């Protein structure tokens, strides 16, 4: 009888401790966002950076469409094109997303719109990963940061 009471109290105390733990938040963007002082740290894919219609009014406020590098994730490549107006992100277009199988397509189809919405709100590559789409989110952030680096933002 005594062992049962001790076991029950220990179990309840363990459950309470586990439930009081807070989940770690915002770990993925810290890995993929290089510092602004190192714009050449992103791998080069040889793709042209700004489109021919790009014009710059000042170095701090680029305007145009910039293509990010292609990043290969475990489930396929991710590449973005970012449109800037006066240094503000106005649109993000996914040029490549993981599409090797039906599940990868399904994950990309719900993750990319969420990531795009968050990018437009944050106006940077410092965004949260989409739960269940970790690899796609990491590739998205890396390609986004690459495009922003090319724009000089």
URQUINOR-V128670 format. One line per field, one symbol per residue. ss: DSSP state (H for helix, E for strand, C for the rest). phi: phi as a letter, one per 20 degrees, with the letter a starting at -180 (. if undefined). psi: psi as a letter, one per 40 degrees, with the letter a starting at -180 (. if undefined). A space follows every 50 residues. Layout:
ss = ???
phi = ???
psi = ???
This chain:
ss = CHHHHHHHHHHHHHHHHHHHCCCCCCCHHHHHCCCCCCHHHCCCCCCCCE CCCCEECCCCCEEEEEECCCEEECCEEEEEEEEEECCEEEEEEEEECCCC CHHHHHHHHHHHHHHHHHHHHHCCCCCCCCCCCHHHHHHHHHHHHHHHHH HCC
phi = .ffffffffffffffffffefeffdmeffffedffffcfefffddnfffe ffefcdebfecfcqdceffedeegdqfcbccdddclndfdbcdeebcgbf bffffffffefffffffffffflaeecefegncfffffffffffffffff fne
psi = dddddddddddddddddddeihihifdddddegiidegeeeiiheeihci idehihdidegihahhhiihhhideiihhihhhihfehhdihhhdhihfd idddddddddddddddddddddfaegiiihhefddddddddddddddddd ef.
